[in-house]
Amino acid sequence: QASIAPDGTVSAKEASGKITGIGKLKLVTPETKLTRGEDGLFRDPGGAELPVDAAARVQDGALEGSNVNPIETMISMIAAARQFEAQMKLIQTSESNEKAASQLLSGNA
C-alpha cells in the first residue's frame, strides 16, 4: 500500500509491515499559467525550472472534482447542435432560392 505525506514524501508498506520511502514529489506553486506539453505533462512556458514551495501541501486520499459542469456542458452541446441544424436549413433554403431565381432569369421556369 502506498501513501503520500503532506510534504510529498511517497512511501509504501511492504508485506512484512515495514514502511519504506520510495521518493518525494516536488511541490511547486507556479507564478504563471503552465502549458501542457505533447506528452501530457505541464511545464513552465519559459522552460524555467520551478523552485520548491515549502508551504505547498499534498492531501493523501483526496479526490479532486471535475472543473466541468456536465449539465451545463450538455445543454451547450444541444444548443450548438440546434444552431448547426438551423444554419444548415438556411443554407438549403438559400440554395433552393438561388436555383429558382436562376431558372426564372433563364426563362426555363
Phi and psi restraints in degrees (range 20) as a CNS / XPLOR table:
assign (resid 1 and name C) (resid 2 and name N)
       (resid 2 and name CA) (resid 2 and name C) 1.0 -102.3 20.0 2
assign (resid 2 and name N) (resid 2 and name CA)
       (resid 2 and name C) (resid 3 and name N) 1.0 149.6 20.0 2
assign (resid 2 and name C) (resid 3 and name N)
       (resid 3 and name CA) (resid 3 and name C) 1.0 -143.5 20.0 2
assign (resid 3 and name N) (resid 3 and name CA)
       (resid 3 and name C) (resid 4 and name N) 1.0 157.2 20.0 2
assign (resid 3 and name C) (resid 4 and name N)
       (resid 4 and name CA) (resid 4 and name C) 1.0 -124.2 20.0 2
assign (resid 4 and name N) (resid 4 and name CA)
       (resid 4 and name C) (resid 5 and name N) 1.0 124.5 20.0 2
assign (resid 4 and name C) (resid 5 and name N)
       (resid 5 and name CA) (resid 5 and name C) 1.0 -77.8 20.0 2
assign (resid 5 and name N) (resid 5 and name CA)
       (resid 5 and name C) (resid 6 and name N) 1.0 159.5 20.0 2
assign (resid 5 and name C) (resid 6 and name N)
       (resid 6 and name CA) (resid 6 and name C) 1.0 -55.5 20.0 2
assign (resid 6 and name N) (resid 6 and name CA)
       (resid 6 and name C) (resid 7 and name N) 1.0 -27.0 20.0 2
assign (resid 6 and name C) (resid 7 and name N)
       (resid 7 and name CA) (resid 7 and name C) 1.0 -85.7 20.0 2
assign (resid 7 and name N) (resid 7 and name CA)
       (resid 7 and name C) (resid 8 and name N) 1.0 1.7 20.0 2
assign (resid 7 and name C) (resid 8 and name N)
       (resid 8 and name CA) (resid 8 and name C) 1.0 96.7 20.0 2
assign (resid 8 and name N) (resid 8 and name CA)
       (resid 8 and name C) (resid 9 and name N) 1.0 2.7 20.0 2
assign (resid 8 and name C) (resid 9 and name N)
       (resid 9 and name CA) (resid 9 and name C) 1.0 -72.3 20.0 2
assign (resid 9 and name N) (resid 9 and name CA)
       (resid 9 and name C) (resid 10 and name N) 1.0 124.7 20.0 2
assign (resid 9 and name C) (resid 10 and name N)
       (resid 10 and name CA) (resid 10 and name C) 1.0 -100.0 20.0 2
assign (resid 10 and name N) (resid 10 and name CA)
       (resid 10 and name C) (resid 11 and name N) 1.0 127.1 20.0 2
assign (resid 10 and name C) (resid 11 and name N)
       (resid 11 and name CA) (resid 11 and name C) 1.0 -135.8 20.0 2
assign (resid 11 and name N) (resid 11 and name CA)
       (resid 11 and name C) (resid 12 and name N) 1.0 158.5 20.0 2
assign (resid 11 and name C) (resid 12 and name N)
       (resid 12 and name CA) (resid 12 and name C) 1.0 -131.0 20.0 2
assign (resid 12 and name N) (resid 12 and name CA)
       (resid 12 and name C) (resid 13 and name N) 1.0 145.4 20.0 2
assign (resid 12 and name C) (resid 13 and name N)
       (resid 13 and name CA) (resid 13 and name C) 1.0 -97.6 20.0 2
assign (resid 13 and name N) (resid 13 and name CA)
       (resid 13 and name C) (resid 14 and name N) 1.0 119.8 20.0 2
assign (resid 13 and name C) (resid 14 and name N)
       (resid 14 and name CA) (resid 14 and name C) 1.0 -77.2 20.0 2
assign (resid 14 and name N) (resid 14 and name CA)
       (resid 14 and name C) (resid 15 and name N) 1.0 168.5 20.0 2
assign (resid 14 and name C) (resid 15 and name N)
       (resid 15 and name CA) (resid 15 and name C) 1.0 -59.2 20.0 2
assign (resid 15 and name N) (resid 15 and name CA)
       (resid 15 and name C) (resid 16 and name N) 1.0 -30.5 20.0 2
assign (resid 15 and name C) (resid 16 and name N)
       (resid 16 and name CA) (resid 16 and name C) 1.0 -75.9 20.0 2
assign (resid 16 and name N) (resid 16 and name CA)
       (resid 16 and name C) (resid 17 and name N) 1.0 -8.9 20.0 2
assign (resid 16 and name C) (resid 17 and name N)
       (resid 17 and name CA) (resid 17 and name C) 1.0 97.6 20.0 2
assign (resid 17 and name N) (resid 17 and name CA)
       (resid 17 and name C) (resid 18 and name N) 1.0 -7.4 20.0 2
assign (resid 17 and name C) (resid 18 and name N)
       (resid 18 and name CA) (resid 18 and name C) 1.0 -75.2 20.0 2
assign (resid 18 and name N) (resid 18 and name CA)
       (resid 18 and name C) (resid 19 and name N) 1.0 135.1 20.0 2
assign (resid 18 and name C) (resid 19 and name N)
       (resid 19 and name CA) (resid 19 and name C) 1.0 -95.6 20.0 2
assign (resid 19 and name N) (resid 19 and name CA)
       (resid 19 and name C) (resid 20 and name N) 1.0 125.2 20.0 2
assign (resid 19 and name C) (resid 20 and name N)
       (resid 20 and name CA) (resid 20 and name C) 1.0 -118.2 20.0 2
assign (resid 20 and name N) (resid 20 and name CA)
       (resid 20 and name C) (resid 21 and name N) 1.0 132.7 20.0 2
assign (resid 20 and name C) (resid 21 and name N)
       (resid 21 and name CA) (resid 21 and name C) 1.0 -74.8 20.0 2
assign (resid 21 and name N) (resid 21 and name CA)
       (resid 21 and name C) (resid 22 and name N) 1.0 130.4 20.0 2
assign (resid 21 and name C) (resid 22 and name N)
       (resid 22 and name CA) (resid 22 and name C) 1.0 -98.2 20.0 2
assign (resid 22 and name N) (resid 22 and name CA)
       (resid 22 and name C) (resid 23 and name N) 1.0 -41.5 20.0 2
assign (resid 22 and name C) (resid 23 and name N)
       (resid 23 and name CA) (resid 23 and name C) 1.0 179.4 20.0 2
assign (resid 23 and name N) (resid 23 and name CA)
       (resid 23 and name C) (resid 24 and name N) 1.0 -167.9 20.0 2
assign (resid 23 and name C) (resid 24 and name N)
       (resid 24 and name CA) (resid 24 and name C) 1.0 -142.0 20.0 2
assign (resid 24 and name N) (resid 24 and name CA)
       (resid 24 and name C) (resid 25 and name N) 1.0 132.8 20.0 2
assign (resid 24 and name C) (resid 25 and name N)
       (resid 25 and name CA) (resid 25 and name C) 1.0 -74.5 20.0 2
assign (resid 25 and name N) (resid 25 and name CA)
       (resid 25 and name C) (resid 26 and name N) 1.0 143.2 20.0 2
assign (resid 25 and name C) (resid 26 and name N)
       (resid 26 and name CA) (resid 26 and name C) 1.0 -89.0 20.0 2
assign (resid 26 and name N) (resid 26 and name CA)
       (resid 26 and name C) (resid 27 and name N) 1.0 112.5 20.0 2
assign (resid 26 and name C) (resid 27 and name N)
       (resid 27 and name CA) (resid 27 and name C) 1.0 -94.7 20.0 2
assign (resid 27 and name N) (resid 27 and name CA)
       (resid 27 and name C) (resid 28 and name N) 1.0 123.7 20.0 2
assign (resid 27 and name C) (resid 28 and name N)
       (resid 28 and name CA) (resid 28 and name C) 1.0 -130.9 20.0 2
assign (resid 28 and name N) (resid 28 and name CA)
       (resid 28 and name C) (resid 29 and name N) 1.0 159.8 20.0 2
assign (resid 28 and name C) (resid 29 and name N)
       (resid 29 and name CA) (resid 29 and name C) 1.0 -127.7 20.0 2
assign (resid 29 and name N) (resid 29 and name CA)
       (resid 29 and name C) (resid 30 and name N) 1.0 97.1 20.0 2
assign (resid 29 and name C) (resid 30 and name N)
       (resid 30 and name CA) (resid 30 and name C) 1.0 -68.7 20.0 2
assign (resid 30 and name N) (resid 30 and name CA)
       (resid 30 and name C) (resid 31 and name N) 1.0 142.0 20.0 2
assign (resid 30 and name C) (resid 31 and name N)
       (resid 31 and name CA) (resid 31 and name C) 1.0 -82.7 20.0 2
assign (resid 31 and name N) (resid 31 and name CA)
       (resid 31 and name C) (resid 32 and name N) 1.0 -25.7 20.0 2
assign (resid 31 and name C) (resid 32 and name N)
       (resid 32 and name CA) (resid 32 and name C) 1.0 -116.1 20.0 2
assign (resid 32 and name N) (resid 32 and name CA)
       (resid 32 and name C) (resid 33 and name N) 1.0 164.6 20.0 2
assign (resid 32 and name C) (resid 33 and name N)
       (resid 33 and name CA) (resid 33 and name C) 1.0 -66.9 20.0 2
assign (resid 33 and name N) (resid 33 and name CA)
       (resid 33 and name C) (resid 34 and name N) 1.0 134.2 20.0 2
assign (resid 33 and name C) (resid 34 and name N)
       (resid 34 and name CA) (resid 34 and name C) 1.0 -80.1 20.0 2
assign (resid 34 and name N) (resid 34 and name CA)
       (resid 34 and name C) (resid 35 and name N) 1.0 154.1 20.0 2
assign (resid 34 and name C) (resid 35 and name N)
       (resid 35 and name CA) (resid 35 and name C) 1.0 -111.5 20.0 2
assign (resid 35 and name N) (resid 35 and name CA)
       (resid 35 and name C) (resid 36 and name N) 1.0 146.5 20.0 2
assign (resid 35 and name C) (resid 36 and name N)
       (resid 36 and name CA) (resid 36 and name C) 1.0 -89.8 20.0 2
assign (resid 36 and name N) (resid 36 and name CA)
       (resid 36 and name C) (resid 37 and name N) 1.0 127.9 20.0 2
assign (resid 36 and name C) (resid 37 and name N)
       (resid 37 and name CA) (resid 37 and name C) 1.0 -83.6 20.0 2
assign (resid 37 and name N) (resid 37 and name CA)
       (resid 37 and name C) (resid 38 and name N) 1.0 171.0 20.0 2
assign (resid 37 and name C) (resid 38 and name N)
       (resid 38 and name CA) (resid 38 and name C) 1.0 -63.6 20.0 2
assign (resid 38 and name N) (resid 38 and name CA)
       (resid 38 and name C) (resid 39 and name N) 1.0 -23.3 20.0 2
assign (resid 38 and name C) (resid 39 and name N)
       (resid 39 and name CA) (resid 39 and name C) 1.0 -86.1 20.0 2
assign (resid 39 and name N) (resid 39 and name CA)
       (resid 39 and name C) (resid 40 and name N) 1.0 1.7 20.0 2
assign (resid 39 and name C) (resid 40 and name N)
       (resid 40 and name CA) (resid 40 and name C) 1.0 89.0 20.0 2
assign (resid 40 and name N) (resid 40 and name CA)
       (resid 40 and name C) (resid 41 and name N) 1.0 -3.8 20.0 2
assign (resid 40 and name C) (resid 41 and name N)
       (resid 41 and name CA) (resid 41 and name C) 1.0 -90.0 20.0 2
assign (resid 41 and name N) (resid 41 and name CA)
       (resid 41 and name C) (resid 42 and name N) 1.0 147.7 20.0 2
assign (resid 41 and name C) (resid 42 and name N)
       (resid 42 and name CA) (resid 42 and name C) 1.0 -95.0 20.0 2
assign (resid 42 and name N) (resid 42 and name CA)
       (resid 42 and name C) (resid 43 and name N) 1.0 139.6 20.0 2
assign (resid 42 and name C) (resid 43 and name N)
       (resid 43 and name CA) (resid 43 and name C) 1.0 -137.9 20.0 2
assign (resid 43 and name N) (resid 43 and name CA)
       (resid 43 and name C) (resid 44 and name N) 1.0 161.1 20.0 2
assign (resid 43 and name C) (resid 44 and name N)
       (resid 44 and name CA) (resid 44 and name C) 1.0 -68.6 20.0 2
assign (resid 44 and name N) (resid 44 and name CA)
       (resid 44 and name C) (resid 45 and name N) 1.0 132.4 20.0 2
assign (resid 44 and name C) (resid 45 and name N)
       (resid 45 and name CA) (resid 45 and name C) 1.0 -59.4 20.0 2
assign (resid 45 and name N) (resid 45 and name CA)
       (resid 45 and name C) (resid 46 and name N) 1.0 -28.7 20.0 2
assign (resid 45 and name C) (resid 46 and name N)
       (resid 46 and name CA) (resid 46 and name C) 1.0 -82.7 20.0 2
assign (resid 46 and name N) (resid 46 and name CA)
       (resid 46 and name C) (resid 47 and name N) 1.0 -6.8 20.0 2
assign (resid 46 and name C) (resid 47 and name N)
       (resid 47 and name CA) (resid 47 and name C) 1.0 80.9 20.0 2
assign (resid 47 and name N) (resid 47 and name CA)
       (resid 47 and name C) (resid 48 and name N) 1.0 5.9 20.0 2
assign (resid 47 and name C) (resid 48 and name N)
       (resid 48 and name CA) (resid 48 and name C) 1.0 -76.7 20.0 2
assign (resid 48 and name N) (resid 48 and name CA)
       (resid 48 and name C) (resid 49 and name N) 1.0 150.3 20.0 2
assign (resid 48 and name C) (resid 49 and name N)
       (resid 49 and name CA) (resid 49 and name C) 1.0 -76.4 20.0 2
assign (resid 49 and name N) (resid 49 and name CA)
       (resid 49 and name C) (resid 50 and name N) 1.0 128.8 20.0 2
assign (resid 49 and name C) (resid 50 and name N)
       (resid 50 and name CA) (resid 50 and name C) 1.0 -82.7 20.0 2
assign (resid 50 and name N) (resid 50 and name CA)
       (resid 50 and name C) (resid 51 and name N) 1.0 138.6 20.0 2
assign (resid 50 and name C) (resid 51 and name N)
       (resid 51 and name CA) (resid 51 and name C) 1.0 -75.2 20.0 2
assign (resid 51 and name N) (resid 51 and name CA)
       (resid 51 and name C) (resid 52 and name N) 1.0 152.6 20.0 2
assign (resid 51 and name C) (resid 52 and name N)
       (resid 52 and name CA) (resid 52 and name C) 1.0 -66.7 20.0 2
assign (resid 52 and name N) (resid 52 and name CA)
       (resid 52 and name C) (resid 53 and name N) 1.0 136.9 20.0 2
assign (resid 52 and name C) (resid 53 and name N)
       (resid 53 and name CA) (resid 53 and name C) 1.0 -105.2 20.0 2
assign (resid 53 and name N) (resid 53 and name CA)
       (resid 53 and name C) (resid 54 and name N) 1.0 108.0 20.0 2
assign (resid 53 and name C) (resid 54 and name N)
       (resid 54 and name CA) (resid 54 and name C) 1.0 -66.4 20.0 2
assign (resid 54 and name N) (resid 54 and name CA)
       (resid 54 and name C) (resid 55 and name N) 1.0 -21.5 20.0 2
assign (resid 54 and name C) (resid 55 and name N)
       (resid 55 and name CA) (resid 55 and name C) 1.0 -85.3 20.0 2
assign (resid 55 and name N) (resid 55 and name CA)
       (resid 55 and name C) (resid 56 and name N) 1.0 -14.7 20.0 2
assign (resid 55 and name C) (resid 56 and name N)
       (resid 56 and name CA) (resid 56 and name C) 1.0 -70.7 20.0 2
assign (resid 56 and name N) (resid 56 and name CA)
       (resid 56 and name C) (resid 57 and name N) 1.0 142.5 20.0 2
assign (resid 56 and name C) (resid 57 and name N)
       (resid 57 and name CA) (resid 57 and name C) 1.0 -133.6 20.0 2
assign (resid 57 and name N) (resid 57 and name CA)
       (resid 57 and name C) (resid 58 and name N) 1.0 152.0 20.0 2
assign (resid 57 and name C) (resid 58 and name N)
       (resid 58 and name CA) (resid 58 and name C) 1.0 -112.0 20.0 2
assign (resid 58 and name N) (resid 58 and name CA)
       (resid 58 and name C) (resid 59 and name N) 1.0 140.6 20.0 2
assign (resid 58 and name C) (resid 59 and name N)
       (resid 59 and name CA) (resid 59 and name C) 1.0 -109.4 20.0 2
assign (resid 59 and name N) (resid 59 and name CA)
       (resid 59 and name C) (resid 60 and name N) 1.0 108.4 20.0 2
assign (resid 59 and name C) (resid 60 and name N)
       (resid 60 and name CA) (resid 60 and name C) 1.0 -66.8 20.0 2
assign (resid 60 and name N) (resid 60 and name CA)
       (resid 60 and name C) (resid 61 and name N) 1.0 134.8 20.0 2
assign (resid 60 and name C) (resid 61 and name N)
       (resid 61 and name CA) (resid 61 and name C) 1.0 84.2 20.0 2
assign (resid 61 and name N) (resid 61 and name CA)
       (resid 61 and name C) (resid 62 and name N) 1.0 -3.1 20.0 2
assign (resid 61 and name C) (resid 62 and name N)
       (resid 62 and name CA) (resid 62 and name C) 1.0 -80.3 20.0 2
assign (resid 62 and name N) (resid 62 and name CA)
       (resid 62 and name C) (resid 63 and name N) 1.0 145.7 20.0 2
assign (resid 62 and name C) (resid 63 and name N)
       (resid 63 and name CA) (resid 63 and name C) 1.0 -119.8 20.0 2
assign (resid 63 and name N) (resid 63 and name CA)
       (resid 63 and name C) (resid 64 and name N) 1.0 117.7 20.0 2
assign (resid 63 and name C) (resid 64 and name N)
       (resid 64 and name CA) (resid 64 and name C) 1.0 -78.5 20.0 2
assign (resid 64 and name N) (resid 64 and name CA)
       (resid 64 and name C) (resid 65 and name N) 1.0 136.9 20.0 2
assign (resid 64 and name C) (resid 65 and name N)
       (resid 65 and name CA) (resid 65 and name C) 1.0 -77.7 20.0 2
assign (resid 65 and name N) (resid 65 and name CA)
       (resid 65 and name C) (resid 66 and name N) 1.0 166.9 20.0 2
assign (resid 65 and name C) (resid 66 and name N)
       (resid 66 and name CA) (resid 66 and name C) 1.0 -71.5 20.0 2
assign (resid 66 and name N) (resid 66 and name CA)
       (resid 66 and name C) (resid 67 and name N) 1.0 148.0 20.0 2
assign (resid 66 and name C) (resid 67 and name N)
       (resid 67 and name CA) (resid 67 and name C) 1.0 -94.9 20.0 2
assign (resid 67 and name N) (resid 67 and name CA)
       (resid 67 and name C) (resid 68 and name N) 1.0 16.0 20.0 2
assign (resid 67 and name C) (resid 68 and name N)
       (resid 68 and name CA) (resid 68 and name C) 1.0 -118.8 20.0 2
assign (resid 68 and name N) (resid 68 and name CA)
       (resid 68 and name C) (resid 69 and name N) 1.0 133.3 20.0 2
assign (resid 68 and name C) (resid 69 and name N)
       (resid 69 and name CA) (resid 69 and name C) 1.0 -89.2 20.0 2
assign (resid 69 and name N) (resid 69 and name CA)
       (resid 69 and name C) (resid 70 and name N) 1.0 109.0 20.0 2
assign (resid 69 and name C) (resid 70 and name N)
       (resid 70 and name CA) (resid 70 and name C) 1.0 -62.3 20.0 2
assign (resid 70 and name N) (resid 70 and name CA)
       (resid 70 and name C) (resid 71 and name N) 1.0 -33.7 20.0 2
assign (resid 70 and name C) (resid 71 and name N)
       (resid 71 and name CA) (resid 71 and name C) 1.0 -69.0 20.0 2
assign (resid 71 and name N) (resid 71 and name CA)
       (resid 71 and name C) (resid 72 and name N) 1.0 -46.7 20.0 2
assign (resid 71 and name C) (resid 72 and name N)
       (resid 72 and name CA) (resid 72 and name C) 1.0 -62.4 20.0 2
assign (resid 72 and name N) (resid 72 and name CA)
       (resid 72 and name C) (resid 73 and name N) 1.0 -39.3 20.0 2
assign (resid 72 and name C) (resid 73 and name N)
       (resid 73 and name CA) (resid 73 and name C) 1.0 -64.8 20.0 2
assign (resid 73 and name N) (resid 73 and name CA)
       (resid 73 and name C) (resid 74 and name N) 1.0 -42.1 20.0 2
assign (resid 73 and name C) (resid 74 and name N)
       (resid 74 and name CA) (resid 74 and name C) 1.0 -64.2 20.0 2
assign (resid 74 and name N) (resid 74 and name CA)
       (resid 74 and name C) (resid 75 and name N) 1.0 -41.7 20.0 2
assign (resid 74 and name C) (resid 75 and name N)
       (resid 75 and name CA) (resid 75 and name C) 1.0 -62.8 20.0 2
assign (resid 75 and name N) (resid 75 and name CA)
       (resid 75 and name C) (resid 76 and name N) 1.0 -41.7 20.0 2
assign (resid 75 and name C) (resid 76 and name N)
       (resid 76 and name CA) (resid 76 and name C) 1.0 -63.1 20.0 2
assign (resid 76 and name N) (resid 76 and name CA)
       (resid 76 and name C) (resid 77 and name N) 1.0 -40.1 20.0 2
assign (resid 76 and name C) (resid 77 and name N)
       (resid 77 and name CA) (resid 77 and name C) 1.0 -65.5 20.0 2
assign (resid 77 and name N) (resid 77 and name CA)
       (resid 77 and name C) (resid 78 and name N) 1.0 -41.7 20.0 2
assign (resid 77 and name C) (resid 78 and name N)
       (resid 78 and name CA) (resid 78 and name C) 1.0 -64.1 20.0 2
assign (resid 78 and name N) (resid 78 and name CA)
       (resid 78 and name C) (resid 79 and name N) 1.0 -43.5 20.0 2
assign (resid 78 and name C) (resid 79 and name N)
       (resid 79 and name CA) (resid 79 and name C) 1.0 -61.7 20.0 2
assign (resid 79 and name N) (resid 79 and name CA)
       (resid 79 and name C) (resid 80 and name N) 1.0 -41.1 20.0 2
assign (resid 79 and name C) (resid 80 and name N)
       (resid 80 and name CA) (resid 80 and name C) 1.0 -65.3 20.0 2
assign (resid 80 and name N) (resid 80 and name CA)
       (resid 80 and name C) (resid 81 and name N) 1.0 -39.8 20.0 2
assign (resid 80 and name C) (resid 81 and name N)
       (resid 81 and name CA) (resid 81 and name C) 1.0 -64.9 20.0 2
assign (resid 81 and name N) (resid 81 and name CA)
       (resid 81 and name C) (resid 82 and name N) 1.0 -41.5 20.0 2
assign (resid 81 and name C) (resid 82 and name N)
       (resid 82 and name CA) (resid 82 and name C) 1.0 -65.6 20.0 2
assign (resid 82 and name N) (resid 82 and name CA)
       (resid 82 and name C) (resid 83 and name N) 1.0 -40.5 20.0 2
assign (resid 82 and name C) (resid 83 and name N)
       (resid 83 and name CA) (resid 83 and name C) 1.0 -64.1 20.0 2
assign (resid 83 and name N) (resid 83 and name CA)
       (resid 83 and name C) (resid 84 and name N) 1.0 -40.2 20.0 2
assign (resid 83 and name C) (resid 84 and name N)
       (resid 84 and name CA) (resid 84 and name C) 1.0 -61.8 20.0 2
assign (resid 84 and name N) (resid 84 and name CA)
       (resid 84 and name C) (resid 85 and name N) 1.0 -45.4 20.0 2
assign (resid 84 and name C) (resid 85 and name N)
       (resid 85 and name CA) (resid 85 and name C) 1.0 -60.8 20.0 2
assign (resid 85 and name N) (resid 85 and name CA)
       (resid 85 and name C) (resid 86 and name N) 1.0 -42.2 20.0 2
assign (resid 85 and name C) (resid 86 and name N)
       (resid 86 and name CA) (resid 86 and name C) 1.0 -63.7 20.0 2
assign (resid 86 and name N) (resid 86 and name CA)
       (resid 86 and name C) (resid 87 and name N) 1.0 -41.2 20.0 2
assign (resid 86 and name C) (resid 87 and name N)
       (resid 87 and name CA) (resid 87 and name C) 1.0 -67.3 20.0 2
assign (resid 87 and name N) (resid 87 and name CA)
       (resid 87 and name C) (resid 88 and name N) 1.0 -36.0 20.0 2
assign (resid 87 and name C) (resid 88 and name N)
       (resid 88 and name CA) (resid 88 and name C) 1.0 -65.1 20.0 2
assign (resid 88 and name N) (resid 88 and name CA)
       (resid 88 and name C) (resid 89 and name N) 1.0 -39.2 20.0 2
assign (resid 88 and name C) (resid 89 and name N)
       (resid 89 and name CA) (resid 89 and name C) 1.0 -63.9 20.0 2
assign (resid 89 and name N) (resid 89 and name CA)
       (resid 89 and name C) (resid 90 and name N) 1.0 -39.9 20.0 2
assign (resid 89 and name C) (resid 90 and name N)
       (resid 90 and name CA) (resid 90 and name C) 1.0 -62.2 20.0 2
assign (resid 90 and name N) (resid 90 and name CA)
       (resid 90 and name C) (resid 91 and name N) 1.0 -41.6 20.0 2
assign (resid 90 and name C) (resid 91 and name N)
       (resid 91 and name CA) (resid 91 and name C) 1.0 -64.2 20.0 2
assign (resid 91 and name N) (resid 91 and name CA)
       (resid 91 and name C) (resid 92 and name N) 1.0 -43.9 20.0 2
assign (resid 91 and name C) (resid 92 and name N)
       (resid 92 and name CA) (resid 92 and name C) 1.0 -63.6 20.0 2
assign (resid 92 and name N) (resid 92 and name CA)
       (resid 92 and name C) (resid 93 and name N) 1.0 -41.6 20.0 2
assign (resid 92 and name C) (resid 93 and name N)
       (resid 93 and name CA) (resid 93 and name C) 1.0 -64.6 20.0 2
assign (resid 93 and name N) (resid 93 and name CA)
       (resid 93 and name C) (resid 94 and name N) 1.0 -41.4 20.0 2
assign (resid 93 and name C) (resid 94 and name N)
       (resid 94 and name CA) (resid 94 and name C) 1.0 -62.5 20.0 2
assign (resid 94 and name N) (resid 94 and name CA)
       (resid 94 and name C) (resid 95 and name N) 1.0 -43.3 20.0 2
assign (resid 94 and name C) (resid 95 and name N)
       (resid 95 and name CA) (resid 95 and name C) 1.0 -64.4 20.0 2
assign (resid 95 and name N) (resid 95 and name CA)
       (resid 95 and name C) (resid 96 and name N) 1.0 -39.4 20.0 2
assign (resid 95 and name C) (resid 96 and name N)
       (resid 96 and name CA) (resid 96 and name C) 1.0 -64.7 20.0 2
assign (resid 96 and name N) (resid 96 and name CA)
       (resid 96 and name C) (resid 97 and name N) 1.0 -43.6 20.0 2
assign (resid 96 and name C) (resid 97 and name N)
       (resid 97 and name CA) (resid 97 and name C) 1.0 -64.8 20.0 2
assign (resid 97 and name N) (resid 97 and name CA)
       (resid 97 and name C) (resid 98 and name N) 1.0 -38.6 20.0 2
assign (resid 97 and name C) (resid 98 and name N)
       (resid 98 and name CA) (resid 98 and name C) 1.0 -64.1 20.0 2
assign (resid 98 and name N) (resid 98 and name CA)
       (resid 98 and name C) (resid 99 and name N) 1.0 -41.5 20.0 2
assign (resid 98 and name C) (resid 99 and name N)
       (resid 99 and name CA) (resid 99 and name C) 1.0 -65.4 20.0 2
assign (resid 99 and name N) (resid 99 and name CA)
       (resid 99 and name C) (resid 100 and name N) 1.0 -43.1 20.0 2
assign (resid 99 and name C) (resid 100 and name N)
       (resid 100 and name CA) (resid 100 and name C) 1.0 -64.8 20.0 2
assign (resid 100 and name N) (resid 100 and name CA)
       (resid 100 and name C) (resid 101 and name N) 1.0 -41.5 20.0 2
assign (resid 100 and name C) (resid 101 and name N)
       (resid 101 and name CA) (resid 101 and name C) 1.0 -65.3 20.0 2
assign (resid 101 and name N) (resid 101 and name CA)
       (resid 101 and name C) (resid 102 and name N) 1.0 -39.1 20.0 2
assign (resid 101 and name C) (resid 102 and name N)
       (resid 102 and name CA) (resid 102 and name C) 1.0 -63.7 20.0 2
assign (resid 102 and name N) (resid 102 and name CA)
       (resid 102 and name C) (resid 103 and name N) 1.0 -40.7 20.0 2
assign (resid 102 and name C) (resid 103 and name N)
       (resid 103 and name CA) (resid 103 and name C) 1.0 -67.6 20.0 2
assign (resid 103 and name N) (resid 103 and name CA)
       (resid 103 and name C) (resid 104 and name N) 1.0 -38.9 20.0 2
assign (resid 103 and name C) (resid 104 and name N)
       (resid 104 and name CA) (resid 104 and name C) 1.0 -65.4 20.0 2
assign (resid 104 and name N) (resid 104 and name CA)
       (resid 104 and name C) (resid 105 and name N) 1.0 -42.4 20.0 2
assign (resid 104 and name C) (resid 105 and name N)
       (resid 105 and name CA) (resid 105 and name C) 1.0 -70.3 20.0 2
assign (resid 105 and name N) (resid 105 and name CA)
       (resid 105 and name C) (resid 106 and name N) 1.0 -30.4 20.0 2
assign (resid 105 and name C) (resid 106 and name N)
       (resid 106 and name CA) (resid 106 and name C) 1.0 -85.9 20.0 2
assign (resid 106 and name N) (resid 106 and name CA)
       (resid 106 and name C) (resid 107 and name N) 1.0 -9.5 20.0 2
assign (resid 106 and name C) (resid 107 and name N)
       (resid 107 and name CA) (resid 107 and name C) 1.0 81.4 20.0 2
assign (resid 107 and name N) (resid 107 and name CA)
       (resid 107 and name C) (resid 108 and name N) 1.0 16.2 20.0 2
assign (resid 107 and name C) (resid 108 and name N)
       (resid 108 and name CA) (resid 108 and name C) 1.0 -101.3 20.0 2
assign (resid 108 and name N) (resid 108 and name CA)
       (resid 108 and name C) (resid 109 and name N) 1.0 26.6 20.0 2
